[in-house]
Amino acid sequence: MVTNQPIVLTPDGRDRLTEELQTLRAEDLPELQERIRELGEAGDISDDSDIEATKDELIRLENRIRDIAWMLEEAEIVEHQAGIDVVEIGSSVTVVDGDGDSDTWVIVGPHEADASAGRISNVSPVGAALIGKRVGDKISVEAPAGKIEYEISEVQ
């Protein structure tokens, strides 16, 4: 998973990845290895589709373990400083759209972005537009449905 982009994580993102890595290594990997061993003991494995599927799953799991370990090793941990009113990685930002609807997002690096959990990447259109802005600033973002305008109502 080598990339030219720097790996930027918040402390929370680092903790989530560390927890995932521990679970993969301590629980998921041994379970898969045991399943392969059991399938092998069950008989001829040369053309067994169950063991092939399990081996493929093991390869995906080992790749995920390697990717997470690499990300954690290479990551720059960026902590949002309390009291800073400028949007940066780690900031929690509340915006209000033209209809008066509000959303709150935490700005994170791309490796920990999860829009459904309210974490948007600093390189996404909205995240990039918010970086460096303050309460009261307005941003405009092009979306598939057209231009969306937001006003920043809170930065934490």
Secondary structure, DSSP 8 states (H G I E B T S, - for coil): ---SS--EE-HHHHHHHHHHHHHIIIIIHHHHHHHHHHHHHTS--TT-HHHHHHHHHHHHHHHHHHHHHHHHHH-EE----TT--B--TT-EEEEEETTS-EEEEEEE-GGG-BGGGTEEETTSHHHHHHTT-BTT-EEEEEETTEEEEEEEEEE-
